[in-house]
């Protein structure tokens, strides 16, 4: 039998929380992957979660049922810009765009040695999802034929030294 490449302790803590909170989920003992969904009363009707347990960390992926048509180059470029703009300033996680199929997902890496395993992973994913649905991000979800508005800097906020992904 193949040796597991994930922490049973982390997997058991997540499994306990999901059972305690009455989530319907599946767990793959071989790979250490949890899968479950969350129905929402918003334009995004459902979010699919994948929790990938590793040796000393776990990654939470929230996959939205929105995406871009991978064959439409302009749409893919617009979605790539959206992802770049949405990621700016995020502290817990980041959005990812799969350029092969247009899938958009949010991921958050949590290091188990640093964090308590109780409800931390769920709180982090929830915070990131709330950030995803805020007005700034919603306004960025525009049709591929329009040019997105530039973000304006707030008064008193100094310009960052790092390079940012901003359209020219």
C-alpha positions in Angstrom: 0.0 0.0 0.0 1.2 3.5 -0.9 2.2 5.7 2.0 0.0 8.8 2.6 1.6 12.1 1.7 -0.5 14.2 4.1 -1.0 14.7 7.8 -3.6 12.5 9.4 -3.7 14.9 12.3 -4.7 17.9 10.1 -7.1 15.7 8.1 -8.8 14.5 11.3 -9.1 18.0 12.6 -10.8 19.2 9.4 -13.0 16.1 9.3 -14.1 16.7 12.9 -15.0 20.3 12.2 -17.0 19.4 9.0 -18.9 16.7 10.9 -19.5 18.9 13.9 -20.8 21.7 11.7 -23.0 19.3 9.7 -21.3 19.7 6.3 -21.9 17.0 3.6 -18.4 16.2 2.3 -16.3 13.5 0.8 -12.7 12.6 1.8 -10.2 10.7 -0.4 -8.0 8.8 2.0 -5.4 8.2 -0.7 -4.8 11.8 -1.7 -6.0 13.7 1.4 -8.6 15.8 -0.5 -11.9 17.0 1.0 -14.6 18.0 -1.4 -17.9 19.8 -0.6 -20.1 22.7 -1.8 -21.8 25.7 -0.4 -25.1 27.1 -1.9 -25.3 30.9 -1.8 -28.3 33.2 -2.2 -26.4 35.5 -4.7 -25.6 35.7 -8.4 -22.9 33.0 -7.7 -25.3 30.2 -6.7 -22.7 27.7 -5.5 -19.1 27.5 -4.5 -17.3 24.2 -4.7 -14.6 23.7 -2.1 -11.5 21.5 -2.2 -9.3 21.2 0.8 -5.9 19.7 -0.1 -4.2 18.4 3.1 -0.3 18.2 3.0 2.3 17.3 5.6 2.3 20.5 7.6 -0.2 22.7 5.7 -3.5 22.6 3.9 -4.8 24.6 0.9 -8.4 25.7 0.6 -9.7 26.2 -2.9 -13.0 27.8 -3.6 -14.0 27.3 -7.2 -16.7 29.5 -8.6 -19.0 28.5 -11.4 -17.8 31.5 -13.4 -15.0 31.5 -15.9 -13.8 32.6 -19.3 -14.0 31.0 -22.7 -10.5 29.7 -23.2 -10.9 30.0 -27.0 -11.8 33.8 -26.8 -8.4 35.5 -26.4 -9.9 38.9 -25.6 -12.1 37.4 -22.9 -9.1 35.5 -21.4 -7.1 38.7 -21.4 -10.0 40.6 -19.7 -10.4 37.8 -17.1 -6.6 37.8 -16.5 -6.7 41.5 -15.8 -9.7 41.0 -13.5 -7.8 38.4 -11.5 -4.8 40.7 -11.2 -7.0 43.6 -10.0 -8.9 41.4 -7.6 -5.7 40.0 -6.1 -4.3 43.5 -5.3 -4.5 44.0 -1.6 -5.8 40.5 -0.7 -4.2 39.3 2.5 -5.7 35.9 2.8 -5.3 33.9 -0.4 -5.4 34.8 -4.1 -7.5 34.3 -7.2 -6.1 32.0 -9.9 -7.1 31.8 -13.5 -6.4 28.5 -15.4 -5.4 29.6 -18.8 -6.1 26.1 -20.2 -9.8 26.1 -19.5 -10.8 29.5 -18.1 -11.5 28.3 -14.5 -11.4 30.9 -11.8 -10.7 29.9 -8.2 -9.7 31.3 -4.9 -6.9 29.6 -3.0 -5.7 30.1 0.6 -2.6 28.3 2.0 -2.6 27.7 5.7 0.4 26.4 7.6 -0.8 24.1 10.3 2.2 24.5 12.6 1.5 28.2 13.0 -2.3 28.2 13.1 -4.8 26.4 15.3 -6.6 23.7 13.5 -10.1 24.4 14.9 -12.0 26.7 12.6 -9.2 28.7 11.1 -9.3 27.3 7.6 -13.0 27.9 7.3 -12.7 31.5 8.6 -9.9 32.3 6.2 -11.8 30.9 3.2 -15.0 32.8 4.3 -13.1 36.1 4.6 -11.6 35.7 1.1 -15.1 34.8 -0.3 -16.5 38.0 1.2 -13.7 39.9 -0.4 -14.6 38.2 -3.7 -18.2 39.4 -3.5 -17.6 43.0 -2.4 -18.6 45.9 -4.7 -15.2 46.6 -6.1 -14.7 43.1 -7.4 -18.3 42.9 -8.6 -17.8 46.0 -10.6 -14.7 44.4 -12.2 -16.8 41.6 -13.6 -17.6 43.2 -16.9 -18.2 42.0 -20.4 -15.1 41.2 -22.4 -15.9 44.1 -24.9 -15.6 46.9 -22.3 -12.4 48.4 -20.9 -12.4 48.1 -17.1 -12.1 51.3 -15.0 -8.8 52.1 -13.4 -8.5 51.9 -9.6 -7.9 55.2 -8.0 -5.5 55.6 -5.2 -7.0 57.0 -2.0 -5.9 60.4 -0.7 -2.9 60.1 1.7 -2.0 56.6 0.5 1.6 56.5 -0.8 2.4 54.9 -4.1 3.7 51.4 -3.8 7.3 50.7 -4.9 6.4 47.2 -6.2 5.3 46.7 -9.8 1.5 46.4 -10.2 -0.6 44.8 -12.9 -2.3 47.9 -14.2 -3.4 48.4 -17.8 -1.6 51.1 -19.8 
